[in-house]
Amino acid sequence: MVRVSGVPYEVTLEKSEESTQSLSKIQSPCVNICQVFQGTHFCKGCGRSVMEIELWEGYSDPMKAAIIDKSKTRLEVLHGKV
């Protein structure tokens, strides 16, 4: 169900085999520990911000690599290892 200008209507999309495969060479760093550190907006499992998680599929590979690097540092800081 999709809403356009407040009017609901149904849309059926057929996915081709090609469209279901990610063109990105960098996969999500999600480790299925989807909880946010108290008082932050960073995931306890992967270290990404909620916004980075939501927008992940739209990022270029260089941006994904930069986010993964930042996330590793965030996790170390948030887990008190730095």
Buried (B, 14 or more C-beta within 10 A) or exposed (E): EEEEEEEEEEEEEEEEEEEEEEEEEBEBBEEEEEEBBEEEEBBBBBBBBEEBBEEBEEBEEEBBEEBBEBBEEBBEEBEEEE
